Amino acid sequence: MVDAERMRELLDAEDRDTQSLIASLSSSIEDLAAAREGDNSDDEHDPEGSTLAFERSQSETLLRESRQRLTEIAAALERLDEGTFGLCVVCGEPIPEVRLEARPYAATCVACAS
C-alpha cells in the first residue's frame, strides 16, 4: 500500500523544484535573448552565435519538459485525491513503490513505460 502522505510530500517537493527550475530557465532564456539583442551577425558566421543558439535551444527544451512535468505532477495529485494513485493508468497494475519514490508523478508501471 502506498503511503499517500509521503507521496503528497514528494509530489509537493517535485512541484516546488520544478517551479524553481522553470523560473531559472526562463531567466536564462531572457538573458540569452538580451545577449543577442542588437547583434545583427548571423549564427553561421559568428563563432559565438552557434553557442548562443545552442544554449537557447537547450534551455527552451528543458523549459518545455519542465512544464510537462508540472502537468504530470498535477495529474498525480489528482490520482492521489481520487484514490487511483500508484496504479498504472495503462494496465491497472500497481506501480512499484521504488519507482514512485524515484519518480512520484509516474503514471505507468515500468513494463508499460517501456
N, C-alpha and C positions, 0 to 999 in steps of 0.2 A: 504494500500500500504506500502510495506517495504521500509524503509529509507536505500537505498543502501550505502550511505556514512557511516552511523552509523554501518551497518553490516560489511563493509570492515574494519572499525576501530576495531570492536570486533574480527573479524577473525584474523587481524594482531596481536592483543594483545594475542589471544589464541596461535597463531603460535610462538610468542616470548616466552611466558610462557612454552609452550611445548618443545621448543628447549632448554630452560634453564633446564627444568626437565630432559630431555634426557642427557644433559651434566653431571648433578649431579648424575643421576643413573649410568651412565657409569663409572664415577669416583668411586662411591660406590662399584660397582661390581669389579672393578680393585683392590680396597682396600681389599675387602673380599678375592679375589684370592691371593693377596700378603700375607694376614694373614695366609693362609693355605699353602703357598709355603714352601717347605722343611719339612713340617709336614707329617709324614708317619702314623699317627694314623688314625684309621677308625672312621667314624662318629657314628657308632653304639655304640662304647665303650667309646667314648670321650664325657664327659659332655658338652663341648663347641662345639663339632663337629656338633651336630644336630642343634644348634642355628645358626652357620655359614652357614650350608647348607640351612636352612630355610630362613635366611636373603637373601642369594644369590638367591634362587628361587623366593622369593617375589620381589626382585629388578629386576630380569630378566623378570618377568611377567609384572611389571609396565613399564619397558622399551619397551616391545613388544606392550603394549596397547598405550603408548605414540607415538610410531612410527605409529601405526594405526591411531591415532588421527591426526597426521600430514597429512596423506593421505586423511582423511576426510575433513580437513581444505582446502587442495589444491582443492579437488573436489567442495567444497562450493564456493571457489573463482572463479572456472571455471563456475559454475552455475550462479554466480553473473555477470560475464562478458557476459554470453550467454543470460541473461535476464530470466532465469528459477529459480533463487534463490527464496526461500520462497514457492515453490510448491513441494508437496510431490512427490518423484520420483516413488512411487508405484501407488497411486491413482490419482495424479494430483491436489488434493485439496490444498488450501492454508494451510501452516503451521502457527499455531497461533503465533503472534508476541512475546507473552510472552515466548513461547518455544524457539524461535530464540534468544531472549535476554539472556536466560539462557544457551542455547547451540547453538551458531550461526552456527555451522557446521552440525546441524541436517538436514538429508536428507529426513526424513519422518515425517508425522503428528503423533500425539500421538496414534491414532487408529491403524495405520499401524505399528508403532513401537512395539506395544504390541501383 
